[in-house]
């Protein structure tokens, strides 16, 4: 960046003054600002601010953000709920789902160059703890989360990401899909936790990740895919993504009714995405004996579970967090290159300056994925 600024000045001043001018430019460069969406106060809301340009470390990649997506976690922080109050410390720049162009690289970066289109894994891991060294970086004991805990995020004109976390993008993958690789990874990790070919799948929760999971299950050869929720708009998205049937609890529809319609006695695989105790227990009650459940939804700590059904039906419940690094990323890329279409899940696009409209529609629940564009 210094070089670019210097070149703008070069030739306009005498040789005797060049060193002085360069020194002045370095000072100016250190004061350069950019626009960012900041969680400025420990209260509900988000603020557009001018903040310093991020410093580019030895192994960092500076990325010019093209598009970013509002995540459910961002909505928690926007609302400043109990989870946010216990995990986040303002001020910091929010956002962790994005696509952008490499603008600058640190001197230690070897695998990226200016102009490449990239996204990034939002969990920065230490690489040295027991889990990292046995290939389980997604449960690193020293994780730093971009835009959430410990690292300013991508709701900004520029963001820095360690080279180890930056992901090159194939040209066949559109920007809209690239901007939501992070949640697509959550859906992929959850959906592919157990074999799906020929299986009957129940998905509780038709949010972004649940609807994408329906598409993954269809791509992976599931026999029947039933998705439950109380939001008609999101259930329609689930149908577009490949759900066989949807169950709208707000209309009195039931999982049992769906099972009768399909002629099945229970589900082989459950993907719990809602974090709702009633939905979780409804899932347990309708699983086939010996079935598997992948649990991504965060249940309240006081959730009561019918453990007799779990034990005597020999159910397996597997907790899911983040994305397996880097197996999940390879799976995501291959599904997108193989034709999996994520278009139905993206319902709204706003300019960054209209960020409030994006958060308002997220609060309303009448949306799928919301993108912010610079």
ZAMARGU-4260 file (C-alpha; in steps of 0.2 Angstrom, whole numbers, plus 5000, padded with zeros to 4 digits):
<rodrens>
0) 5000/5000/5000 | 5014/5012/5004 | 5022/5008/4987 | 5005/5013/4978 | 5005/5029/4988
5) 5023/5033/4984 | 5020/5029/4966 | 5006/5042/4965 | 5019/5055/4972 | 5034/5049/4962
10) 5039/5061/4948 | 5029/5076/4956 | 5043/5081/4968 | 5062/5084/4967 | 5074/5070/4971
15) 5080/5080/4986 | 5062/5080/4993 | 5057/5062/4989 | 5062/5055/5006 | 5053/5068/5016
20) 5038/5066/5005 | 5038/5047/5007 | 5040/5049/5026 | 5024/5060/5026 | 5015/5048/5016
25) 5019/5034/5028 | 5012/5044/5042 | 4996/5048/5031 | 4994/5030/5027 | 4994/5025/5045
30) 4979/5037/5047 | 4969/5030/5033 | 4952/5025/5037 | 4938/5013/5030 | 4920/5011/5033
35) 4915/4996/5044 | 4899/4990/5054 | 4905/4990/5072 | 4897/4983/5087 | 4901/4999/5096
40) 4892/4997/5113 | 4886/4983/5124 | 4868/4986/5119 | 4856/4981/5105 | 4861/4988/5088
45) 4876/4990/5075 | 4884/5006/5069 | 4893/5011/5053 | 4909/5019/5058 | 4926/5025/5051
50) 4939/5014/5058 | 4958/5012/5054 | 4963/5001/5040 | 4969/4984/5047 | 4987/4981/5048
55) 4994/4967/5037 | 5005/4955/5047 | 5019/4944/5040 | 5007/4930/5036 | 4991/4940/5033
60) 4981/4943/5017 | 4972/4959/5016 | 4956/4956/5007 | 4944/4969/4998 | 4927/4964/5003
65) 4915/4962/4988 | 4900/4954/4997 | 4896/4949/5015 | 4881/4939/5022 | 4872/4942/5039
70) 4873/4926/5049 | 4862/4921/5063 | 4876/4924/5075 | 4877/4942/5069 | 4858/4943/5073
75) 4862/4937/5091 | 4875/4951/5093 | 4864/4964/5085 | 4850/4960/5097 | 4864/4959/5111
80) 4855/4943/5119 | 4862/4933/5133 | 4874/4923/5123 | 4882/4938/5115 | 4883/4946/5132
85) 4893/4931/5138 | 4904/4929/5123 | 4907/4946/5115 | 4917/4962/5121 | 4913/4978/5111
90) 4920/4987/5102 | 4924/4976/5087 | 4919/4974/5068 | 4906/4961/5065 | 4904/4949/5051
95) 4913/4932/5045 | 4904/4927/5029 | 4911/4935/5014 | 4919/4935/4997 | 4933/4947/4991
100) 4948/4951/4981 | 4966/4950/4988 | 4972/4968/4989 | 4989/4965/4998 | 4999/4951/5006
105) 5012/4950/5020 | 5030/4946/5017 | 5028/4928/5023 | 5013/4924/5012 | 5017/4911/4998
110) 5001/4905/4991 | 4991/4920/4987 | 4994/4935/4976 | 4985/4952/4973 | 4969/4951/4962
115) 4964/4933/4967 | 4946/4930/4972 | 4945/4922/4989 | 4934/4918/5004 | 4940/4912/5021
120) 4937/4900/5036 | 4931/4910/5050 | 4939/4899/5064 | 4957/4904/5067 | 4965/4889/5076
125) 4982/4887/5084 | 4989/4872/5075 | 4998/4866/5090 | 4985/4859/5103 | 4980/4841/5104
130) 4965/4842/5093 | 4974/4853/5079 | 4988/4840/5079 | 4976/4825/5076 | 4966/4833/5062
135) 4952/4840/5072 | 4955/4859/5071 | 4937/4863/5071 | 4937/4859/5090 | 4954/4868/5093
140) 4955/4873/5111 | 4962/4890/5107 | 4950/4895/5093 | 4948/4914/5088 | 4932/4918/5079
145) 4933/4931/5065 | 4920/4945/5069 | 4914/4937/5085 | 4928/4934/5097 | 4946/4941/5096
150) 4947/4946/5078 | 4939/4961/5068 | 4927/4954/5055 | 4922/4957/5037 | 4908/4969/5038
155) 4921/4982/5032 | 4929/4988/5016 | 4944/4977/5020 | 4948/4963/5032 | 4964/4954/5036
160) 4964/4935/5037 | 4979/4923/5041 | 4985/4915/5025 | 4981/4898/5033 | 4963/4902/5033
165) 4961/4910/5016 | 4952/4899/5002 | 4954/4902/4984 | 4939/4901/4973 | 4936/4892/4957
170) 4929/4903/4944 | 4913/4892/4942 | 4907/4897/4959 | 4897/4913/4959 | 4901/4927/4971
175) 4884/4925/4980 | 4888/4907/4984 | 4906/4911/4989 | 4899/4923/5001 | 4890/4910/5011
180) 4903/4896/5011 | 4904/4898/5030 | 4886/4893/5034 | 4885/4881/5019 | 4900/4872/5028
185) 4890/4871/5044 | 4876/4863/5034 | 4888/4851/5025 | 4897/4846/5041 | 4880/4842/5049
190) 4871/4834/5034 | 4886/4822/5030 | 4889/4817/5048 | 4881/4801/5044 | 4878/4791/5027
195) 4863/4797/5018 | 4861/4787/5002 | 4843/4779/5003 | 4840/4785/5020 | 4824/4794/5027
200) 4830/4811/5034 | 4821/4823/5046 | 4827/4841/5047 | 4820/4851/5062 | 4822/4870/5058
205) 4821/4878/5041 | 4833/4892/5043 | 4847/4895/5031 | 4857/4880/5037 | 4842/4868/5038
210) 4837/4873/5020 | 4854/4871/5013 | 4855/4854/5022 | 4839/4849/5013 | 4848/4852/4996
215) 4864/4842/5002 | 4853/4828/5007 | 4845/4827/4990 | 4862/4829/4982 | 4869/4814/4992
220) 4854/4803/4988 | 4843/4803/5003 | 4826/4794/5000 | 4814/4805/5009 | 4818/4822/5017
225) 4805/4830/5029 | 4808/4848/5035 | 4799/4855/5050 | 4797/4874/5055 | 4784/4887/5059
230) 4789/4899/5046 | 4780/4896/5029 | 4792/4907/5019 | 4807/4896/5024 | 4797/4880/5022
235) 4794/4885/5004 | 4813/4888/5002 | 4816/4870/5009 | 4804/4863/4996 | 4814/4872/4982
240) 4830/4865/4990 | 4824/4847/4988 | 4813/4843/5003 | 4800/4829/5000 | 4788/4836/5012
245) 4787/4850/5024 | 4778/4851/5041 | 4772/4868/5046 | 4769/4867/5065 | 4760/4884/5065
250) 4746/4875/5055 | 4745/4860/5066 | 4754/4849/5054 | 4764/4835/5062 | 4779/4824/5059
255) 4768/4809/5062 | 4756/4814/5048 | 4771/4816/5036 | 4777/4798/5041 | 4760/4791/5037
260) 4760/4800/5020 | 4777/4793/5016 | 4773/4776/5023 | 4788/4775/5035 | 4790/4769/5053
265) 4803/4782/5058 | 4818/4792/5051 | 4835/4785/5049 | 4845/4802/5051 | 4840/4817/5060
270) 4847/4834/5057 | 4842/4846/5072 | 4845/4864/5067 | 4831/4873/5077 | 4838/4874/5094
275) 4820/4872/5100 | 4817/4859/5114 | 4800/4854/5107 | 4807/4851/5090 | 4822/4841/5097
280) 4810/4830/5107 | 4799/4828/5093 | 4813/4822/5083 | 4818/4809/5096 | 4801/4802/5096
285) 4800/4799/5078 | 4817/4791/5074 | 4819/4773/5069 | 4828/4761/5081 | 4846/4763/5079
290) 4845/4780/5070 | 4858/4794/5070 | 4855/4812/5075 | 4867/4827/5071 | 4864/4841/5083
295) 4869/4858/5077 | 4855/4869/5085 | 4860/4876/5102 | 4847/4870/5114 | 4844/4880/5131
300) 4854/4873/5145 | 4837/4868/5154 | 4831/4857/5140 | 4823/4841/5146 | 4826/4825/5136
305) 4816/4809/5136 | 4832/4799/5139 | 4822/4782/5139 | 4818/4785/5120 | 4837/4788/5117
310) 4843/4773/5126 | 4830/4760/5122 | 4830/4765/5104 | 4849/4765/5103 | 4850/4782/5096
315) 4866/4791/5092 | 4867/4810/5095 | 4882/4819/5088 | 4886/4837/5092 | 4892/4847/5077
320) 4902/4863/5077 | 4909/4873/5063 | 4917/4865/5048 | 4929/4850/5048 | 4946/4858/5042
325) 4948/4855/5028 | 4938/4840/5022 | 4921/4850/5023 | 4928/4863/5012 | 4933/4850/4998
330) 4915/4843/5000 | 4907/4860/4998 | 4917/4864/4982 | 4914/4848/4974 | 4895/4849/4977
335) 4894/4867/4970 | 4905/4861/4955 | 4893/4846/4953 | 4878/4857/4951 | 4871/4860/4969
340) 4861/4876/4967 | 4860/4888/4983 | 4850/4901/4974 | 4834/4898/4983 | 4841/4902/5000
345) 4847/4920/4995 | 4831/4931/4996 | 4838/4949/4999 | 4852/4960/4994 | 4857/4977/5001
350) 4871/4989/4999 | 4882/4991/5014 | 4875/5008/5018 | 4858/5001/5019 | 4863/4988/5032
355) 4849/4993/5044 | 4836/4986/5031 | 4846/4970/5031 | 4845/4968/5049 | 4827/4973/5050
360) 4822/4959/5038 | 4833/4947/5048 | 4824/4952/5064 | 4807/4950/5055 | 4811/4932/5050
365) 4803/4934/5033 | 4819/4930/5023 | 4832/4917/5018 | 4850/4923/5017 | 4853/4942/5017
370) 4868/4949/5007 | 4877/4966/5010 | 4887/4972/4995 | 4900/4986/4994
</rodrens>
